[in-house]
Amino acid sequence: MSYKNIKTNLFDEIIVIEISREGKLNALSGDTLDELKEAILRFSQNSEVKAAIITGAGTKAFVAGADISEFQGLNESDAYKFSVRGQDIFALIENCYKPIIAVVNGFALGGGCELAMACHFRIASEDAKFGQPEVNLGIIPGYGGTQRLTQLIGKGRSLELMMTGDIIDAQQALQMGLVNHVAKDKLEALAKARNLLQKIITKAPIAIGAVINCANSVFKQNLDGYQIEATAFANACKTKDFKEGFNAFIEKRTPKFIGK
Ligand code: COA
């Protein structure tokens, strides 16, 4: 399969998967998600590739979220499917038995923050910015963010970020444990990820797969949370406030929410 919205580059048994829609700040359109899924499945099945890095093209954004232009006309049932589709693809990343690190450059918002959180851990460049700004659109995170952000930084901080829609910088993300390391720029972050992965892939692959699986299993009791998230996302998508949030984004103005 040749890709349109992602680029892959294999070097020294490590594949770099780059989300590549720079003009739209690498927003995750449906096509992009399909390509990402394909790339992850191929990576999982190819015994010659030992580890992966997921990053965003250019320097301005890792991924600025799901592609908001595809939200138009989303009804409750489409919205539920939309959420579960993204959740399932991100679960493939989280549950992959080979290591996957996110290298976060620039904006990692909404689905972008959720994609980074689905990776096994994250390295940010100094200019990285994280947030779950869905409330500004009258919706909620729908690709696992309500679950993984809470797992990674704790309930109070997670709720504050999701309720305010605030955007935090790389140093704040480091303090909160959202990222493991901050590098000067994207190149340095990529080099740091590569060094760590080179170390990890010298270890026994079965042991690496097992620690990923065991660490993930800490949270398996909360699996229902993903179902609740998909339902809540679908409910939010049928409100007038969501229409208003969507229109305000397109018209580049501040939304006026009415609670309906
Ligand atoms: N979906 C679709 N398109 C997006 C997008 C998204 N999530 N984020 C950015 N874009 C597009 C913009 O519409 C714009 O396209 P245009 O040039 O055709 O108008 C282009 O990417 C550049 O974005 P712009 O808003 O002009 O850049 P900026 O530097 O002024 O602002 C952001 C950057 C990230 C603050 C702003 O783009 C933004 O708020 N994006 C949405 C973030 C979001 O809410 N994500 C969660 C979605 S659920």
py3Dmol code that shows the C-alpha trace and the ligand (Angstrom):
import py3Dmol

protein = """\
ATOM      1  CA  MET A   1       0.000   0.000   0.000  1.00  0.00           C
ATOM      2  CA  SER A   2       1.331   3.416  -0.851  1.00  0.00           C
ATOM      3  CA  TYR A   3       0.419   6.127   1.608  1.00  0.00           C
ATOM      4  CA  LYS A   4      -0.917   9.615   0.932  1.00  0.00           C
ATOM      5  CA  ASN A   5      -1.081  11.131   4.403  1.00  0.00           C
ATOM      6  CA  ILE A   6       1.730   9.385   6.206  1.00  0.00           C
ATOM      7  CA  LYS A   7       5.368   8.718   5.417  1.00  0.00           C
ATOM      8  CA  THR A   8       7.426   5.820   6.667  1.00  0.00           C
ATOM      9  CA  ASN A   9      11.175   5.558   6.873  1.00  0.00           C
ATOM     10  CA  LEU A  10      13.001   2.438   8.022  1.00  0.00           C
ATOM     11  CA  PHE A  11      16.544   2.727   9.335  1.00  0.00           C
ATOM     12  CA  ASP A  12      18.464   0.351  11.597  1.00  0.00           C
ATOM     13  CA  GLU A  13      15.369  -1.803  12.373  1.00  0.00           C
ATOM     14  CA  ILE A  14      13.422   1.240  13.616  1.00  0.00           C
ATOM     15  CA  ILE A  15      10.561   2.607  11.540  1.00  0.00           C
ATOM     16  CA  VAL A  16       9.561   6.263  11.735  1.00  0.00           C
ATOM     17  CA  ILE A  17       5.873   6.745  10.958  1.00  0.00           C
ATOM     18  CA  GLU A  18       5.251  10.415  10.218  1.00  0.00           C
ATOM     19  CA  ILE A  19       1.747  11.872   9.992  1.00  0.00           C
ATOM     20  CA  SER A  20       2.112  14.086   6.965  1.00  0.00           C
ATOM     21  CA  ARG A  21      -0.632  16.653   6.275  1.00  0.00           C
ATOM     22  CA  GLU A  22       1.348  19.743   7.085  1.00  0.00           C
ATOM     23  CA  GLY A  23      -1.153  22.179   5.533  1.00  0.00           C
ATOM     24  CA  LYS A  24      -3.792  20.949   8.010  1.00  0.00           C
ATOM     25  CA  LEU A  25      -1.360  20.669  10.925  1.00  0.00           C
ATOM     26  CA  ASN A  26      -1.355  16.882  10.423  1.00  0.00           C
ATOM     27  CA  ALA A  27      -5.018  16.605  11.491  1.00  0.00           C
ATOM     28  CA  LEU A  28      -6.230  13.013  11.507  1.00  0.00           C
ATOM     29  CA  SER A  29      -8.695  12.612   8.650  1.00  0.00           C
ATOM     30  CA  GLY A  30     -10.431   9.244   8.245  1.00  0.00           C
ATOM     31  CA  ASP A  31      -8.025   8.343   5.422  1.00  0.00           C
ATOM     32  CA  THR A  32      -5.055   9.203   7.596  1.00  0.00           C
ATOM     33  CA  LEU A  33      -6.375   6.953  10.378  1.00  0.00           C
ATOM     34  CA  ASP A  34      -6.774   4.087   7.883  1.00  0.00           C
ATOM     35  CA  GLU A  35      -3.205   4.552   6.710  1.00  0.00           C
ATOM     36  CA  LEU A  36      -1.931   4.721  10.273  1.00  0.00           C
ATOM     37  CA  LYS A  37      -3.761   1.479  11.057  1.00  0.00           C
ATOM     38  CA  GLU A  38      -2.215  -0.200   8.020  1.00  0.00           C
ATOM     39  CA  ALA A  39       1.271   1.001   8.976  1.00  0.00           C
ATOM     40  CA  ILE A  40       0.903  -0.257  12.557  1.00  0.00           C
ATOM     41  CA  LEU A  41      -0.373  -3.667  11.405  1.00  0.00           C
ATOM     42  CA  ARG A  42       2.517  -3.986   8.957  1.00  0.00           C
ATOM     43  CA  PHE A  43       4.999  -2.964  11.626  1.00  0.00           C
ATOM     44  CA  SER A  44       3.531  -5.523  14.064  1.00  0.00           C
ATOM     45  CA  GLN A  45       3.779  -8.311  11.506  1.00  0.00           C
ATOM     46  CA  ASN A  46       7.235  -7.543  10.079  1.00  0.00           C
ATOM     47  CA  SER A  47       9.837  -9.408  12.110  1.00  0.00           C
ATOM     48  CA  GLU A  48      12.617  -7.325  10.577  1.00  0.00           C
ATOM     49  CA  VAL A  49      11.322  -4.124  12.146  1.00  0.00           C
ATOM     50  CA  LYS A  50      11.887  -4.018  15.878  1.00  0.00           C
ATOM     51  CA  ALA A  51      10.550  -0.656  17.063  1.00  0.00           C
ATOM     52  CA  ALA A  52       8.634   2.408  15.893  1.00  0.00           C
ATOM     53  CA  ILE A  53       8.540   6.152  16.351  1.00  0.00           C
ATOM     54  CA  ILE A  54       5.362   8.098  15.591  1.00  0.00           C
ATOM     55  CA  THR A  55       5.821  11.783  14.826  1.00  0.00           C
ATOM     56  CA  GLY A  56       4.315  14.657  12.841  1.00  0.00           C
ATOM     57  CA  ALA A  57       5.648  16.202   9.640  1.00  0.00           C
ATOM     58  CA  GLY A  58       7.227  19.641   9.831  1.00  0.00           C
ATOM     59  CA  THR A  59       7.865  21.573  13.004  1.00  0.00           C
ATOM     60  CA  LYS A  60       4.527  23.256  13.738  1.00  0.00           C
ATOM     61  CA  ALA A  61       2.453  20.247  14.742  1.00  0.00           C
ATOM     62  CA  PHE A  62       2.624  16.670  15.846  1.00  0.00           C
ATOM     63  CA  VAL A  63      -1.122  16.316  15.169  1.00  0.00           C
ATOM     64  CA  ALA A  64      -3.635  19.159  15.801  1.00  0.00           C
ATOM     65  CA  GLY A  65      -6.497  16.720  16.395  1.00  0.00           C
ATOM     66  CA  ALA A  66      -9.087  14.792  14.490  1.00  0.00           C
ATOM     67  CA  ASP A  67      -9.929  16.538  11.216  1.00  0.00           C
ATOM     68  CA  ILE A  68     -12.696  18.889  12.342  1.00  0.00           C
ATOM     69  CA  SER A  69     -13.901  19.403   8.757  1.00  0.00           C
ATOM     70  CA  GLU A  70     -15.099  15.768   8.807  1.00  0.00           C
ATOM     71  CA  PHE A  71     -17.355  16.498  11.816  1.00  0.00           C
ATOM     72  CA  GLN A  72     -19.926  18.183   9.605  1.00  0.00           C
ATOM     73  CA  GLY A  73     -23.293  16.430   9.726  1.00  0.00           C
ATOM     74  CA  LEU A  74     -22.070  13.785  12.187  1.00  0.00           C
ATOM     75  CA  ASN A  75     -25.160  12.221  13.814  1.00  0.00           C
ATOM     76  CA  GLU A  76     -25.194  10.273  17.071  1.00  0.00           C
ATOM     77  CA  SER A  77     -24.632   6.885  15.490  1.00  0.00           C
ATOM     78  CA  ASP A  78     -21.859   8.140  13.159  1.00  0.00           C
ATOM     79  CA  ALA A  79     -20.240   9.849  16.122  1.00  0.00           C
ATOM     80  CA  TYR A  80     -20.237   6.631  18.149  1.00  0.00           C
ATOM     81  CA  LYS A  81     -18.621   4.748  15.234  1.00  0.00           C
ATOM     82  CA  PHE A  82     -16.143   7.612  14.746  1.00  0.00           C
ATOM     83  CA  SER A  83     -15.055   7.317  18.369  1.00  0.00           C
ATOM     84  CA  VAL A  84     -14.790   3.516  18.432  1.00  0.00           C
ATOM     85  CA  ARG A  85     -12.849   3.486  15.152  1.00  0.00           C
ATOM     86  CA  GLY A  86     -10.177   5.804  16.579  1.00  0.00           C
ATOM     87  CA  GLN A  87     -10.175   3.994  19.925  1.00  0.00           C
ATOM     88  CA  ASP A  88      -9.564   0.661  18.172  1.00  0.00           C
ATOM     89  CA  ILE A  89      -6.662   1.977  16.110  1.00  0.00           C
ATOM     90  CA  PHE A  90      -5.052   3.606  19.138  1.00  0.00           C
ATOM     91  CA  ALA A  91      -5.539   0.348  21.092  1.00  0.00           C
ATOM     92  CA  LEU A  92      -3.491  -1.426  18.386  1.00  0.00           C
ATOM     93  CA  ILE A  93      -0.663   0.992  19.178  1.00  0.00           C
ATOM     94  CA  GLU A  94      -0.984   0.678  22.952  1.00  0.00           C
ATOM     95  CA  ASN A  95      -1.172  -3.115  22.848  1.00  0.00           C
ATOM     96  CA  CYS A  96       1.575  -3.614  20.273  1.00  0.00           C
ATOM     97  CA  TYR A  97       4.194  -6.005  21.720  1.00  0.00           C
ATOM     98  CA  LYS A  98       7.023  -4.010  20.106  1.00  0.00           C
ATOM     99  CA  PRO A  99       8.005  -0.590  21.506  1.00  0.00           C
ATOM    100  CA  ILE A 100       6.424   2.544  20.031  1.00  0.00           C
ATOM    101  CA  ILE A 101       7.550   6.022  21.147  1.00  0.00           C
ATOM    102  CA  ALA A 102       5.816   9.283  20.227  1.00  0.00           C
ATOM    103  CA  VAL A 103       8.140  12.153  19.278  1.00  0.00           C
ATOM    104  CA  VAL A 104       5.969  15.214  19.821  1.00  0.00           C
ATOM    105  CA  ASN A 105       6.829  18.401  17.978  1.00  0.00           C
ATOM    106  CA  GLY A 106       4.532  21.448  18.108  1.00  0.00           C
ATOM    107  CA  PHE A 107       0.791  21.004  18.676  1.00  0.00           C
ATOM    108  CA  ALA A 108      -0.489  17.695  20.059  1.00  0.00           C
ATOM    109  CA  LEU A 109      -4.122  18.606  20.566  1.00  0.00           C
ATOM    110  CA  GLY A 110      -7.273  16.511  20.862  1.00  0.00           C
ATOM    111  CA  GLY A 111      -6.722  13.344  18.809  1.00  0.00           C
ATOM    112  CA  GLY A 112      -3.040  14.326  18.569  1.00  0.00           C
ATOM    113  CA  CYS A 113      -2.591  14.260  22.325  1.00  0.00           C
ATOM    114  CA  GLU A 114      -4.596  11.011  22.348  1.00  0.00           C
ATOM    115  CA  LEU A 115      -2.337   9.489  19.683  1.00  0.00           C
ATOM    116  CA  ALA A 116       0.776  10.446  21.666  1.00  0.00           C
ATOM    117  CA  MET A 117      -0.756   8.943  24.817  1.00  0.00           C
ATOM    118  CA  ALA A 118      -1.508   5.647  23.045  1.00  0.00           C
ATOM    119  CA  CYS A 119       2.238   5.244  22.386  1.00  0.00           C
ATOM    120  CA  HIS A 120       4.278   3.485  25.082  1.00  0.00           C
ATOM    121  CA  PHE A 121       5.906   6.738  26.100  1.00  0.00           C
ATOM    122  CA  ARG A 122       6.545  10.233  24.794  1.00  0.00           C
ATOM    123  CA  ILE A 123       9.507  12.507  24.061  1.00  0.00           C
ATOM    124  CA  ALA A 124       8.705  16.147  23.353  1.00  0.00           C
ATOM    125  CA  SER A 125      10.618  18.946  21.730  1.00  0.00           C
ATOM    126  CA  GLU A 126      10.793  22.222  23.697  1.00  0.00           C
ATOM    127  CA  ASP A 127       8.073  23.751  21.461  1.00  0.00           C
ATOM    128  CA  ALA A 128       5.547  20.933  22.007  1.00  0.00           C
ATOM    129  CA  LYS A 129       2.059  21.913  23.179  1.00  0.00           C
ATOM    130  CA  PHE A 130      -0.460  19.482  24.609  1.00  0.00           C
ATOM    131  CA  GLY A 131      -4.167  19.772  25.267  1.00  0.00           C
ATOM    132  CA  GLN A 132      -7.632  18.283  25.005  1.00  0.00           C
ATOM    133  CA  PRO A 133      -9.552  21.335  23.714  1.00  0.00           C
ATOM    134  CA  GLU A 134     -12.676  19.395  22.637  1.00  0.00           C
ATOM    135  CA  VAL A 135     -14.901  21.307  25.095  1.00  0.00           C
ATOM    136  CA  ASN A 136     -14.285  24.390  22.951  1.00  0.00           C
ATOM    137  CA  LEU A 137     -16.202  22.551  20.231  1.00  0.00           C
ATOM    138  CA  GLY A 138     -18.925  21.349  22.591  1.00  0.00           C
ATOM    139  CA  ILE A 139     -17.645  17.747  22.554  1.00  0.00           C
ATOM    140  CA  ILE A 140     -15.258  15.547  24.537  1.00  0.00           C
ATOM    141  CA  PRO A 141     -12.122  13.552  23.739  1.00  0.00           C
ATOM    142  CA  GLY A 142     -13.276  10.458  21.836  1.00  0.00           C
ATOM    143  CA  TYR A 143     -10.116   8.503  20.997  1.00  0.00           C
ATOM    144  CA  GLY A 144      -9.362   7.270  24.511  1.00  0.00           C
ATOM    145  CA  GLY A 145      -8.200  10.609  25.945  1.00  0.00           C
ATOM    146  CA  THR A 146     -10.579  10.616  28.918  1.00  0.00           C
ATOM    147  CA  GLN A 147      -9.053   7.298  29.965  1.00  0.00           C
ATOM    148  CA  ARG A 148      -5.364   7.630  29.105  1.00  0.00           C
ATOM    149  CA  LEU A 149      -4.896  11.219  30.273  1.00  0.00           C
ATOM    150  CA  THR A 150      -6.364  10.233  33.645  1.00  0.00           C
ATOM    151  CA  GLN A 151      -4.119   7.146  33.788  1.00  0.00           C
ATOM    152  CA  LEU A 152      -0.999   9.161  32.942  1.00  0.00           C
ATOM    153  CA  ILE A 153      -1.346  12.359  34.988  1.00  0.00           C
ATOM    154  CA  GLY A 154      -4.060  11.564  37.558  1.00  0.00           C
ATOM    155  CA  LYS A 155      -7.708  12.528  37.809  1.00  0.00           C
ATOM    156  CA  GLY A 156      -7.425  16.116  39.100  1.00  0.00           C
ATOM    157  CA  ARG A 157      -4.951  17.287  36.477  1.00  0.00           C
ATOM    158  CA  SER A 158      -6.692  15.344  33.744  1.00  0.00           C
ATOM    159  CA  LEU A 159     -10.081  16.846  34.588  1.00  0.00           C
ATOM    160  CA  GLU A 160      -8.602  20.340  34.769  1.00  0.00           C
ATOM    161  CA  LEU A 161      -7.111  19.994  31.276  1.00  0.00           C
ATOM    162  CA  MET A 162     -10.252  18.439  29.797  1.00  0.00           C
ATOM    163  CA  MET A 163     -12.624  20.912  31.497  1.00  0.00           C
ATOM    164  CA  THR A 164     -10.669  24.068  30.659  1.00  0.00           C
ATOM    165  CA  GLY A 165      -9.363  22.973  27.251  1.00  0.00           C
ATOM    166  CA  ASP A 166      -6.103  24.651  28.315  1.00  0.00           C
ATOM    167  CA  ILE A 167      -2.949  24.009  26.362  1.00  0.00           C
ATOM    168  CA  ILE A 168       0.244  23.201  28.274  1.00  0.00           C
ATOM    169  CA  ASP A 169       3.852  23.395  27.147  1.00  0.00           C
ATOM    170  CA  ALA A 170       6.534  20.704  27.110  1.00  0.00           C
ATOM    171  CA  GLN A 171       7.961  21.592  30.548  1.00  0.00           C
ATOM    172  CA  GLN A 172       4.506  21.420  32.158  1.00  0.00           C
ATOM    173  CA  ALA A 173       3.885  18.107  30.390  1.00  0.00           C
ATOM    174  CA  LEU A 174       7.203  16.853  31.786  1.00  0.00           C
ATOM    175  CA  GLN A 175       6.281  17.921  35.330  1.00  0.00           C
ATOM    176  CA  MET A 176       2.937  16.147  35.046  1.00  0.00           C
ATOM    177  CA  GLY A 177       4.469  12.923  33.699  1.00  0.00           C
ATOM    178  CA  LEU A 178       2.740  13.251  30.356  1.00  0.00           C
ATOM    179  CA  VAL A 179       6.139  13.094  28.642  1.00  0.00           C
ATOM    180  CA  ASN A 180       9.317  11.316  29.769  1.00  0.00           C
ATOM    181  CA  HIS A 181      11.875  13.696  28.256  1.00  0.00           C
ATOM    182  CA  VAL A 182      12.065  17.140  26.667  1.00  0.00           C
ATOM    183  CA  ALA A 183      14.649  17.759  23.947  1.00  0.00           C
ATOM    184  CA  LYS A 184      15.827  21.039  22.417  1.00  0.00           C
ATOM    185  CA  ASP A 185      14.091  20.452  19.076  1.00  0.00           C
ATOM    186  CA  LYS A 186      12.507  17.759  16.938  1.00  0.00           C
ATOM    187  CA  LEU A 187      15.842  16.434  15.637  1.00  0.00           C
ATOM    188  CA  GLU A 188      17.169  16.025  19.145  1.00  0.00           C
ATOM    189  CA  ALA A 189      13.902  14.405  20.271  1.00  0.00           C
ATOM    190  CA  LEU A 190      14.142  11.932  17.382  1.00  0.00           C
ATOM    191  CA  ALA A 191      17.749  11.147  18.283  1.00  0.00           C
ATOM    192  CA  LYS A 192      16.785  10.598  21.934  1.00  0.00           C
ATOM    193  CA  ALA A 193      13.937   8.258  20.886  1.00  0.00           C
ATOM    194  CA  ARG A 194      16.274   6.358  18.580  1.00  0.00           C
ATOM    195  CA  ASN A 195      18.883   5.937  21.334  1.00  0.00           C
ATOM    196  CA  LEU A 196      16.302   4.622  23.777  1.00  0.00           C
ATOM    197  CA  LEU A 197      14.838   2.259  21.195  1.00  0.00           C
ATOM    198  CA  GLN A 198      18.300   0.976  20.225  1.00  0.00           C
ATOM    199  CA  LYS A 199      18.764   0.068  23.865  1.00  0.00           C
ATOM    200  CA  ILE A 200      15.300  -1.496  24.206  1.00  0.00           C
ATOM    201  CA  ILE A 201      15.660  -3.683  21.104  1.00  0.00           C
ATOM    202  CA  THR A 202      18.801  -5.325  22.479  1.00  0.00           C
ATOM    203  CA  LYS A 203      16.616  -6.799  25.250  1.00  0.00           C
ATOM    204  CA  ALA A 204      14.625 -10.018  24.941  1.00  0.00           C
ATOM    205  CA  PRO A 205      11.607  -9.262  22.689  1.00  0.00           C
ATOM    206  CA  ILE A 206       9.312 -11.562  24.649  1.00  0.00           C
ATOM    207  CA  ALA A 207      10.217  -9.755  27.868  1.00  0.00           C
ATOM    208  CA  ILE A 208       9.571  -6.366  26.239  1.00  0.00           C
ATOM    209  CA  GLY A 209       6.179  -7.539  24.946  1.00  0.00           C
ATOM    210  CA  ALA A 210       5.369  -8.894  28.382  1.00  0.00           C
ATOM    211  CA  VAL A 211       6.142  -5.660  30.251  1.00  0.00           C
ATOM    212  CA  ILE A 212       3.965  -3.719  27.791  1.00  0.00           C
ATOM    213  CA  ASN A 213       1.135  -6.184  28.288  1.00  0.00           C
ATOM    214  CA  CYS A 214       1.512  -6.255  32.089  1.00  0.00           C
ATOM    215  CA  ALA A 215       1.684  -2.460  32.405  1.00  0.00           C
ATOM    216  CA  ASN A 216      -1.429  -2.148  30.217  1.00  0.00           C
ATOM    217  CA  SER A 217      -3.249  -4.729  32.312  1.00  0.00           C
ATOM    218  CA  VAL A 218      -3.111  -2.388  35.337  1.00  0.00           C
ATOM    219  CA  PHE A 219      -5.857  -0.420  33.589  1.00  0.00           C
ATOM    220  CA  LYS A 220      -7.882  -3.250  32.050  1.00  0.00           C
ATOM    221  CA  GLN A 221     -10.407  -3.043  34.883  1.00  0.00           C
ATOM    222  CA  ASN A 222     -11.294   0.356  33.403  1.00  0.00           C
ATOM    223  CA  LEU A 223     -12.010  -0.988  29.917  1.00  0.00           C
ATOM    224  CA  ASP A 224     -15.647   0.041  30.298  1.00  0.00           C
ATOM    225  CA  GLY A 225     -14.418   3.635  30.369  1.00  0.00           C
ATOM    226  CA  TYR A 226     -13.773   3.497  26.623  1.00  0.00           C
ATOM    227  CA  GLN A 227     -17.349   2.376  26.007  1.00  0.00           C
ATOM    228  CA  ILE A 228     -18.645   5.165  28.253  1.00  0.00           C
ATOM    229  CA  GLU A 229     -16.414   7.639  26.405  1.00  0.00           C
ATOM    230  CA  ALA A 230     -17.724   6.572  22.955  1.00  0.00           C
ATOM    231  CA  THR A 231     -21.327   6.909  24.161  1.00  0.00           C
ATOM    232  CA  ALA A 232     -20.664  10.311  25.773  1.00  0.00           C
ATOM    233  CA  PHE A 233     -18.876  11.487  22.615  1.00  0.00           C
ATOM    234  CA  ALA A 234     -21.892  10.442  20.504  1.00  0.00           C
ATOM    235  CA  ASN A 235     -24.277  12.201  22.932  1.00  0.00           C
ATOM    236  CA  ALA A 236     -22.215  15.401  22.777  1.00  0.00           C
ATOM    237  CA  CYS A 237     -22.297  15.271  18.971  1.00  0.00           C
ATOM    238  CA  LYS A 238     -26.093  15.500  18.885  1.00  0.00           C
ATOM    239  CA  THR A 239     -26.243  18.781  20.831  1.00  0.00           C
ATOM    240  CA  LYS A 240     -26.850  22.293  19.484  1.00  0.00           C
ATOM    241  CA  ASP A 241     -23.668  23.304  21.290  1.00  0.00           C
ATOM    242  CA  PHE A 242     -21.641  20.960  19.096  1.00  0.00           C
ATOM    243  CA  LYS A 243     -23.121  22.566  15.936  1.00  0.00           C
ATOM    244  CA  GLU A 244     -22.240  25.950  17.384  1.00  0.00           C
ATOM    245  CA  GLY A 245     -18.695  24.812  18.328  1.00  0.00           C
ATOM    246  CA  PHE A 246     -18.127  23.359  14.857  1.00  0.00           C
ATOM    247  CA  ASN A 247     -19.460  26.477  13.097  1.00  0.00           C
ATOM    248  CA  ALA A 248     -17.399  28.759  15.330  1.00  0.00           C
ATOM    249  CA  PHE A 249     -14.201  26.850  14.441  1.00  0.00           C
ATOM    250  CA  ILE A 250     -14.958  27.066  10.706  1.00  0.00           C
ATOM    251  CA  GLU A 251     -15.894  30.762  10.974  1.00  0.00           C
ATOM    252  CA  LYS A 252     -12.829  31.423  13.194  1.00  0.00           C
ATOM    253  CA  ARG A 253     -14.878  32.986  16.027  1.00  0.00           C
ATOM    254  CA  THR A 254     -15.581  32.296  19.701  1.00  0.00           C
ATOM    255  CA  PRO A 255     -18.529  29.904  20.217  1.00  0.00           C
ATOM    256  CA  LYS A 256     -21.631  30.848  22.255  1.00  0.00           C
ATOM    257  CA  PHE A 257     -22.811  27.760  24.134  1.00  0.00           C
ATOM    258  CA  ILE A 258     -26.353  27.401  25.498  1.00  0.00           C
ATOM    259  CA  GLY A 259     -26.247  24.057  27.307  1.00  0.00           C
ATOM    260  CA  LYS A 260     -28.497  22.219  24.837  1.00  0.00           C
TER     261      LYS A 260
END
"""
ligand_1 = """\
48
COA
N -8.929 19.739 11.851
C -8.965 20.253 10.611
N -8.200 21.282 10.219
C -7.354 21.800 11.130
C -7.267 21.311 12.443
C -8.091 20.230 12.792
N -8.067 19.679 14.001
N -6.363 22.048 13.111
C -5.889 22.959 12.243
N -6.490 22.807 11.046
C -6.279 23.574 9.819
C -6.876 24.969 9.914
O -8.254 24.929 9.633
C -6.067 25.695 8.869
O -6.532 25.322 7.600
P -6.735 26.500 6.468
O -5.342 27.076 6.292
O -7.213 25.723 5.271
O -7.700 27.481 7.066
C -4.668 25.064 9.000
O -4.874 23.785 9.639
C -3.716 25.868 9.863
O -4.348 26.099 11.103
P -4.555 27.581 11.739
O -5.708 27.496 12.666
O -4.592 28.575 10.662
O -3.177 27.694 12.525
P -2.924 28.589 13.829
O -1.451 28.593 14.033
O -3.613 29.906 13.728
O -3.629 27.776 15.032
C -4.189 25.816 16.315
C -3.152 26.510 15.400
C -3.683 24.393 16.551
C -4.289 26.564 17.651
C -5.557 25.818 15.601
O -5.393 25.295 14.290
C -6.599 24.959 16.291
O -7.150 25.364 17.297
N -6.871 23.759 15.744
C -7.899 22.883 16.272
C -7.391 22.177 17.489
C -8.491 21.314 18.061
O -9.515 21.776 18.509
N -8.248 19.992 18.054
C -9.173 19.044 18.593
C -10.135 18.621 17.555
S -11.341 17.556 18.241
"""
view = py3Dmol.view(width=600, height=400)
view.addModel(protein, "pdb")
view.setStyle({"model": 0}, {"cartoon": {"style": "trace"}})
view.addModel(ligand_1, "xyz")
view.setStyle({"model": 1}, {"stick": {}})
view.zoomTo()
view.show()
